[in-house]
Amino acid sequence: MTVCRVRPDLPALDRVFDYLVPDGSEVVLGTIVRVPLQGRSVRGWVVETDVDSDTAPERLRPLNKVVGAGPPAELLALAAWAAWRWAGTVVAFLRVASPENSVTPPVTPVAPPVASPVGPSVVRVHRWPPASPRGGLVTSLIADVGSTVVVLADARRTGALVRALAATGREVVVLRSDQSAAERTRAWRRSVAGDCVVVGGRTAVWAPVPDLAAVVVLDEGDEALKEERAPAWHARDVAIERARRVGARVELVTPAPTLDAIVAADDVLRPSRPDERGGWSVVEVVDRREEPPGVGLLTIPLGDALRRALTAGRAVCVLNRKGRARLLACVACGELTRCEACGAAVIETDTGLLSCPRCSTTRPKVCLHCHATRMKAVRPGIAKLRDDLSALLPRASIAEVEAGTAEIPPADVLVGTEAVLHRVPGDPARPVRLVAFLDADQELLAPRVHAAEQALWLMVRAARLVGPRTGPGRILIQTRVPDHEVIEAVRHGDPEVVRVPEETRRRDLGYPPFGGLAEVSGAAAAVDALVAALRGVEGIRVLGPVEAGAGKRALAQAAGVAELCDALAGSARDARGHGRLRVEVDPLRV
């Protein structure tokens, strides 16, 4: 009897075991099987065949059952790489790459596999404005021969995209995580036959097509393309690595390319300046430093803009209620207190100094603009805002929208955190004519690594709601930093304005993509164990740990992501033996 090596579907175990293949059974790499383990029958994947086992033959046990087809060999190798890249387990990625229900092999290919469709892999960024139709561009990027995988962050746009792709004559397969198990299994089975276009969310990048020729990733800067649960992998990076391994091309279509995409790209393509600028919305900026005392968030320009918008449509007001920094403003001149080193908002410490949460720079409590020493806290609140808007617009209906709001009411004005931009229902009879950011500084100056890119992406969502520059829609931004690069980029429809200072900051601080960064959190004992192990590795810098709720958290930095992932590869697995542990490589909200 032959011997195969199986990885059981037990993430906490994260090991492989050798089993006998019963006579009459046939397994290949990726085959899903059931095996006896610790007194029960568990699912697993065949990761190696014809094994010369070190285990004595009399101790080897046979497979319980051959369940069906699983991920092809290419995706087995990709899953192992992803487990290293995001400090996770291989099982987590094999689950994503497998069918929900059993698929009886073999699956006959529709067309002969294409070994290397375009030669060496190439990565291109297409800078495409947010309010311009992109269906024509996407269809032009589909490979003529072989399969193409199209990954998009916004599931609401899947229908229109599928219709546009189907019009080209190619067979389109929709593979999304919100489908039923039966639907996903049918899509998986069709994908593994090849010669098709697979469309879906981030999990579509794991579609088992045998003849991958191209991957098109739409809105690569959207946080929805990064998995929230650990391991927190990013569909863009998986697409680039998968394409590199098989010689396929990667097309990243986005209004605002991230630094990660630009660094990974071989070329950045863009429309003409008039076309790009026309695909962004008209922007009105309200400088809150010039507003009379006591006005608060409901400025005169905001009131005028709301009344104009409600004559022909609806309005959306965005306010980051929770806030990620306690903003301070100078009492004398109204300027926000910012870090002189990296530009983030600073906070007041218990010692009376001002400290930057992003780069740890400290200074005395002095305004850099007018040198005054009195500061005031800026604390906007969304509940009070809703009441104030009702008083300002007595004839309009006002509704609050949060991420957990079950049903969006048909109100004239929707007010909420950034989640409202994701959930505004379409209504051709009452289009959104205004998106107002009532206190944009909460996002512009947040002490996060990706703060500028994330703030720019909020403007992208707003532009898609209100439409292009030639339309009647408007974006209104209330701020105390009207010359911020994000605001300038949106006003001129040129994301390059953000890239230059952002690249300088990231290089100086050694943040991704110019260095490795990981956030470690969880049970105190597990975090302490991992921190101790990392501090023994040359080239790894550890910040913390600090108390975080019932556990602890820490940050780990390295000169490059490969060095960081190598350091985490073994130490994270050992640390998990001490308790719950989450390791997020390339964290977006740090």
C-alpha positions in Angstrom: 0.0 0.0 0.0 1.1 3.5 -0.8 1.5 6.2 1.9 0.3 9.8 1.7 0.8 12.8 3.9 -2.3 14.6 5.3 -2.8 17.9 7.0 -5.9 17.5 9.3 -8.4 20.3 9.4 -7.4 21.3 12.9 -5.8 24.8 13.0 -4.7 24.4 16.6 -2.7 21.3 15.7 -1.0 22.7 12.5 0.9 19.4 11.7 0.9 16.7 9.0 0.6 12.9 9.5 1.2 9.9 7.3 -1.6 7.5 6.4 -2.0 4.4 4.2 -4.0 4.7 1.0 -6.3 1.7 0.8 -6.2 -0.5 -2.3 -8.6 0.8 -4.9 -8.5 4.4 -3.6 -6.8 7.1 -5.6 -5.6 10.4 -4.2 -3.7 13.3 -5.7 -2.3 16.5 -4.2 -5.2 18.4 -2.6 -7.6 15.5 -2.3 -9.9 16.0 0.6 -10.1 12.9 2.9 -11.2 11.8 6.3 -8.6 10.3 8.6 -8.6 8.7 12.1 -7.0 11.0 14.6 -7.2 11.0 18.4 -10.2 8.7 18.5 -12.3 10.6 15.9 -12.6 11.0 12.2 -11.5 14.4 10.9 -11.3 16.1 7.5 -7.9 16.7 6.0 -6.0 17.4 2.8 -3.5 15.3 1.0 -0.4 17.4 0.8 2.1 14.8 -0.4 1.8 11.5 -2.2 4.0 8.4 -2.5 5.7 9.2 0.8 8.7 7.4 2.2 7.4 7.5 5.8 9.7 7.4 8.8 6.8 5.8 10.8 7.0 2.1 11.2 4.5 0.4 8.7 2.6 -1.4 11.5 1.8 1.9 13.1 0.4 3.5 10.0 -3.4 3.7 9.8 -5.4 3.8 6.6 -7.5 6.7 5.4 -11.1 6.4 6.5 -12.6 7.8 3.3 -11.7 9.8 0.2 -14.2 12.7 0.2 -13.5 14.4 -3.1 -11.5 16.9 -5.0 -9.7 19.7 -3.2 -7.4 22.6 -4.0 -4.9 21.9 -6.8 -1.2 21.6 -6.1 -0.6 25.2 -7.0 -3.0 26.4 -4.3 -1.4 24.0 -1.7 1.9 25.8 -2.3 0.3 29.2 -2.2 -1.5 28.4 1.1 1.9 27.4 2.7 3.3 30.8 1.5 0.3 32.7 2.8 0.6 31.0 6.2 4.2 32.3 6.4 3.4 35.7 5.0 0.6 36.4 7.5 1.8 34.3 10.5 -1.2 32.0 10.3 -1.9 28.3 9.8 -2.0 26.5 6.4 -5.4 25.1 7.3 -7.0 28.6 7.3 -6.1 29.1 3.7 -6.9 25.5 2.6 -10.4 26.1 3.9 -10.8 29.2 1.7 -9.5 27.3 -1.4 -11.8 24.2 -0.9 -15.3 23.6 -2.1 -18.1 23.8 0.6 -19.5 20.4 -0.4 -17.8 17.3 -1.8 -16.9 17.3 -5.5 -16.4 13.9 -7.0 -13.2 13.8 -9.1 -12.2 14.0 -11.8 -13.3 17.4 -13.2 -12.7 17.5 -16.9 -11.0 20.7 -18.1 -13.0 22.8 -20.6 -9.8 23.7 -22.5 -6.1 22.5 -22.3 -4.3 24.4 -19.5 -2.1 27.3 -20.4 1.2 26.8 -18.7 2.5 30.4 -19.0 0.0 32.7 -20.7 2.0 35.9 -20.8 5.5 34.8 -19.8 7.0 36.6 -16.8 4.4 38.0 -14.5 3.7 41.8 -14.7 1.8 44.0 -12.3 0.1 47.2 -13.6 -1.8 49.8 -11.7 -4.6 51.6 -13.5 -5.5 54.9 -11.8 -9.1 55.3 -12.6 -11.3 58.1 -11.2 -14.0 57.0 -8.8 -17.1 58.5 -10.5 -16.2 57.4 -14.0 -17.7 54.1 -15.4 -15.0 51.4 -15.4 -16.9 48.5 -17.2 -15.1 49.1 -20.5 -11.7 49.2 -18.8 -12.3 46.0 -16.9 -13.6 44.0 -19.9 -10.5 45.2 -21.9 -8.2 43.6 -19.2 -9.8 40.1 -19.5 -7.4 37.5 -20.9 -8.2 36.2 -24.4 -6.9 32.8 -23.6 -7.1 31.0 -20.3 -9.0 32.1 -17.2 -9.2 35.5 -15.5 -10.1 36.1 -11.9 -11.8 39.4 -11.1 -11.7 40.5 -7.4 -13.8 43.4 -6.2 -14.5 44.7 -2.7 -18.0 46.0 -3.1 -20.4 43.1 -3.6 -23.2 45.5 -4.7 -21.3 46.1 -7.9 -21.1 42.4 -8.8 -24.3 42.3 -10.9 -23.4 45.1 -13.3 -19.9 43.8 -13.7 -21.0 40.3 -14.4 -23.4 41.6 -17.1 -20.6 43.6 -18.7 -18.2 40.6 -18.7 -20.9 38.2 -20.1 -21.5 40.6 -23.0 -17.9 39.8 -24.2 -19.0 36.2 -24.8 -16.9 34.7 -22.0 -18.5 32.4 -19.4 -18.7 34.1 -16.1 -18.6 32.3 -12.8 -19.6 34.1 -9.6 -17.8 32.9 -6.5 -18.6 34.8 -3.3 -18.5 34.1 0.4 -22.2 35.1 0.9 -23.5 32.4 -1.5 -25.0 29.2 -0.2 -22.8 26.1 0.2 -24.4 24.6 -2.9 -23.9 27.7 -5.0 -20.2 28.0 -4.0 -19.6 24.3 -4.7 -21.1 24.6 -8.2 -18.9 27.7 -8.8 -15.8 25.9 -7.5 -16.4 22.9 -9.7 -16.9 25.1 -12.8 -13.8 27.1 -11.9 -11.6 24.0 -11.6 -12.5 23.2 -15.2 -10.9 26.4 -16.5 -11.5 28.7 -19.5 -13.7 31.1 -17.6 -13.9 34.4 -15.9 -14.3 34.1 -12.1 -15.9 37.2 -10.3 -16.2 37.6 -6.6 -14.9 39.2 -3.4 -11.5 38.6 -1.8 -12.0 34.8 -1.6 -12.2 34.6 -5.4 -8.5 35.1 -5.6 -8.3 31.4 -4.4 -10.5 30.2 -7.3 -9.0 26.8 -8.4 -8.7 27.7 -12.1 -5.9 25.6 -13.7 -5.1 28.1 -16.5 -4.8 31.4 -14.8 -3.8 34.1 -17.3 -4.8 37.3 -15.5 -6.1 38.7 -12.1 -8.0 42.0 -12.1 -8.3 43.5 -8.6 -10.7 46.4 -8.3 -10.3 49.0 -5.6 -7.1 47.5 -4.1 -7.1 50.1 -1.4 -10.5 49.2 0.0 -10.1 47.6 3.4 -12.8 45.0 2.5 -10.1 43.2 0.5 -8.2 42.4 3.8 -9.5 39.6 5.9 -10.6 40.8 9.4 -10.1 37.5 11.1 -6.6 36.1 11.7 -4.7 35.4 9.6 -5.5 38.8 8.2 -4.4 38.3 4.6 -4.9 40.8 1.7 -6.4 39.7 -1.6 -4.1 42.1 -3.5 -0.9 40.5 -2.2 -2.2 37.0 -2.7 -3.1 37.8 -6.3 0.4 39.2 -7.0 2.1 36.2 -5.5 -0.1 33.7 -7.3 0.3 35.4 -10.6 4.1 35.5 -10.1 4.2 31.8 -9.6 2.3 30.9 -12.8 3.4 33.8 -15.1 0.1 35.6 -15.2 -0.5 39.4 -15.2 -2.1 41.4 -12.4 -4.2 44.5 -13.2 -4.9 46.8 -10.2 -7.8 49.2 -11.0 -8.2 51.9 -8.4 -9.0 55.6 -8.0 -6.3 56.0 -5.3 -3.4 53.5 -5.4 -1.9 52.6 -2.1 1.9 52.8 -1.6 1.9 49.0 -1.4 0.4 48.8 -4.9 2.7 51.4 -6.4 5.9 49.7 -5.0 4.7 46.3 -6.3 3.8 47.6 -9.7 5.9 47.5 -12.9 3.9 50.3 -14.4 1.3 52.9 -13.3 -1.2 53.9 -16.1 -3.7 56.8 -15.8 -6.1 58.7 -18.1 -5.5 62.2 -19.3 -5.6 64.9 -16.6 -8.9 66.3 -17.8 -10.5 62.9 -17.8 -9.2 62.0 -14.4 -10.1 65.3 -12.8 -13.6 65.1 -14.3 -14.1 61.7 -12.7 -13.8 63.3 -9.2 -16.6 65.4 -7.6 -16.7 69.1 -6.9 -15.4 69.8 -3.4 -16.2 72.6 -1.0 -13.9 73.1 1.9 -15.0 74.9 5.1 -12.2 76.2 7.3 -13.5 75.8 10.8 -10.8 78.1 12.2 -12.6 81.0 10.5 -16.0 80.1 12.0 -17.4 82.3 14.8 -17.0 80.9 18.4 -19.8 78.5 19.5 -20.9 77.5 15.9 -19.7 73.9 16.4 -20.3 71.5 13.6 -23.3 73.1 12.0 -21.6 75.9 10.1 -23.3 78.3 7.8 -21.9 76.8 4.6 -23.1 73.4 5.7 -26.6 74.6 6.3 -26.7 76.2 2.9 -25.3 73.1 1.2 -27.9 70.9 2.9 -30.8 73.1 1.9 -29.6 73.1 -1.8 -29.1 69.3 -1.8 -32.6 68.6 -0.4 -34.3 70.5 -3.1 -33.5 67.7 -5.6 -32.3 64.7 -3.6 -30.8 63.5 -0.3 -27.7 64.3 1.8 -25.3 62.2 3.9 -23.4 63.6 6.9 -20.4 61.7 8.1 -18.9 62.1 11.6 -16.4 59.8 13.1 -18.2 59.5 16.4 -15.8 57.1 18.1 -12.7 59.0 17.2 -9.2 57.4 17.2 -7.5 60.3 18.8 -8.5 62.9 21.4 -8.1 66.0 19.2 -6.7 69.2 20.8 -7.0 72.7 19.4 -5.3 75.9 20.3 -7.6 78.3 22.2 -5.9 81.3 20.7 -5.7 80.5 17.0 -7.9 77.4 16.6 -5.1 75.3 15.0 -5.1 71.6 15.8 -2.1 70.4 17.8 0.0 68.2 15.4 3.3 66.4 15.5 6.1 68.4 14.0 7.8 65.1 12.9 5.0 63.2 11.1 1.9 65.4 11.1 -0.4 63.2 13.2 -2.6 64.6 15.9 -0.9 64.6 19.3 -2.4 63.9 22.7 -1.7 65.3 26.2 0.0 62.9 28.6 -0.3 62.7 32.3 2.9 64.7 32.6 1.5 67.6 30.7 3.6 67.0 27.6 2.2 66.5 24.1 2.9 63.1 22.6 2.5 61.6 19.2 0.9 58.1 19.2 2.3 57.4 15.7 6.0 58.2 16.1 6.3 58.8 19.9 7.7 62.4 19.5 7.1 64.6 22.5 7.1 68.3 23.1 5.9 70.9 25.7 2.3 72.0 25.4 2.9 74.8 23.0 1.0 75.7 19.7 3.4 75.4 16.8 1.4 78.1 15.0 1.1 80.9 17.5 3.1 79.6 20.5 0.1 79.8 22.9 -0.1 77.2 25.7 -3.9 76.8 26.2 -5.5 73.9 24.5 -9.1 72.7 24.3 -10.5 69.2 23.5 -12.5 68.8 20.3 -15.2 66.2 21.0 -17.9 65.9 18.4 -20.9 63.6 19.1 -23.2 62.0 16.6 -26.3 61.8 18.8 -26.4 65.5 19.5 -25.6 66.2 15.8 -28.8 64.4 14.8 -30.8 66.5 17.2 -29.1 69.7 16.0 -29.8 68.8 12.3 -33.4 68.3 13.1 -33.6 71.8 14.5 -31.7 73.2 11.6 -33.9 71.4 9.0 -37.3 71.2 10.7 -39.1 70.0 7.5 -36.5 67.3 6.7 -36.4 63.7 8.1 -33.1 62.9 9.8 -31.9 59.3 10.5 -28.8 57.9 12.2 -27.0 55.0 10.5 -24.4 52.8 12.1 -22.7 49.5 11.0 -25.3 47.6 13.0 -28.4 49.4 11.7 -30.6 46.7 10.4 -32.6 48.7 7.9 -31.8 52.0 6.4 -34.8 54.4 6.7 -35.8 56.5 3.6 -34.8 59.8 5.3 -33.8 63.0 3.6 -30.5 63.2 5.6 -28.6 60.2 6.8 -26.0 60.9 9.5 -23.5 58.4 10.8 -19.9 57.2 11.0 -18.0 56.2 7.9 -20.2 53.1 7.8 -23.0 55.2 6.3 -21.0 55.6 3.1 -21.2 51.8 2.6 -24.9 51.5 3.3 -26.7 54.3 1.5 -29.4 52.6 -0.6 -29.6 53.6 -4.3 -32.6 55.6 -5.3 -32.7 57.1 -8.8 -35.7 59.3 -7.9 -33.8 60.8 -4.9 -30.1 60.7 -5.6 -27.5 61.8 -3.1 -26.6 65.4 -3.9 -24.3 66.1 -0.9 -21.8 64.1 1.2 -20.6 66.3 4.1 -17.6 65.4 6.3 -18.4 67.4 9.4 -15.1 66.9 11.2 -12.7 65.4 8.7 -9.7 66.0 11.0 -10.7 62.9 13.0 -9.5 60.9 10.0 -6.9 63.2 8.4 -4.8 63.4 11.6 -5.5 60.0 13.0 -2.2 58.6 14.4 -2.4 55.5 12.2 0.1 54.2 9.7 -2.5 54.3 6.8 -4.4 57.4 8.0 -3.9 59.5 4.8 -4.8 56.6 2.5 -7.8 55.7 4.5 -9.1 59.3 4.6 -8.6 59.5 0.8 -10.6 56.3 0.4 -13.5 57.9 2.3 -13.5 60.6 -0.3 -13.5 58.0 -3.0 -16.7 56.5 -1.6 -18.3 60.0 -1.3 -17.4 60.8 -4.9 -19.1 57.5 -6.1 -22.3 58.6 -4.3 -22.5 62.2 -5.6 -21.1 61.7 -9.1 -18.6 63.4 -11.3 -17.5 67.0 -11.5 -20.0 67.8 -14.3 -23.0 66.7 -12.2 -25.0 68.5 -9.5 -23.5 66.5 -6.5 -21.0 68.0 -4.1 -18.6 66.9 -1.3 -18.3 69.3 1.6 -15.3 69.0 4.0 -15.1 70.8 7.3 -11.6 71.0 8.7 -9.0 72.9 10.6 -6.3 71.8 8.2 -7.6 72.9 4.7 -4.2 72.6 3.2 -3.9 68.9 4.1 -2.6 66.7 1.2 -5.7 64.5 1.2 -8.0 67.6 0.7 -5.7 69.0 -2.0 -5.8 65.6 -3.8 -9.6 65.5 -3.8 -10.0 69.1 -4.9 -7.7 68.6 -7.9 -8.7 65.0 -8.6 -5.0 63.9 -8.3 -4.1 61.2 -5.8 -0.4 61.7 -6.5 -0.6 64.7 -4.1 -1.0 62.2 -1.3 1.6 59.7 -2.5 4.6 62.0 -2.2 4.4 63.0 1.5 3.0 59.7 2.5 6.0 57.9 0.9 8.4 60.2 2.7 6.7 59.5 6.1 6.6 55.7 5.6 10.3 55.6 4.6 11.4 57.7 7.5 9.4 55.6 10.0 10.2 52.2 8.4 6.5 51.4 7.9 5.1 49.1 5.2 5.8 48.7 2.4 9.3 50.0 3.3 9.6 47.8 6.4 7.8 45.0 8.2 5.2 45.7 10.9 3.0 43.4 12.9 0.5 43.9 15.8 0.5 41.2 18.5 -2.5 40.9 20.8 -4.2 38.4 23.0 -3.7 36.7 26.4 -1.0 38.2 28.5 1.0 35.0 28.8 0.9 34.4 25.0 1.9 38.0 24.1 4.7 37.9 26.7 6.0 34.6 25.3 6.0 35.9 21.7 7.6 39.3 22.7 10.4 37.5 24.5 11.1 35.3 21.5 11.1 38.2 19.1 13.5 40.2 21.3 16.0 37.4 20.8 16.0 37.8 17.0 18.5 40.2 15.5 16.9 43.0 13.5 13.5 42.8 15.2 12.3 45.8 17.2 9.5 45.3 19.7 7.3 48.1 21.1 5.5 47.1 24.3 3.7 45.0 25.5 1.1 47.2 27.1 -2.2 46.4 28.8 -5.1 46.0 26.4 -8.4 45.1 28.1 -8.0 41.7 29.7 -4.8 41.0 27.7 -1.9 42.7 26.2 -0.7 44.1 22.8 2.6 44.9 21.2 4.1 46.0 17.9 7.0 44.3 16.1 9.1 46.0 13.4 11.8 44.8 11.0 13.7 46.2 8.1 11.6 44.1 5.7 8.5 42.0 5.7 10.4 38.8 4.9 12.6 39.2 8.0 9.6 39.8 10.1 7.7 36.8 8.8 10.7 34.6 9.2 10.9 35.7 12.9 7.2 35.0 13.4 7.1 31.7 11.6 8.1 29.5 14.5 7.8 31.8 17.5 4.1 32.6 17.0 3.2 28.9 16.9 5.0 28.2 20.1 3.5 31.3 21.8 0.0 30.1 21.0 0.6 27.3 23.4 0.4 29.9 26.2 -3.1 31.1 25.3 -5.1 33.1 22.8 -2.9 35.0 20.4 -3.6 37.2 17.3 -0.8 38.3 15.0 -1.7 40.7 12.3 1.0 41.4 9.7 0.7 44.8 7.9 -2.1 46.0 10.2 -4.3 48.7 8.7 -5.7 50.2 11.9 -2.5 50.8 13.9 
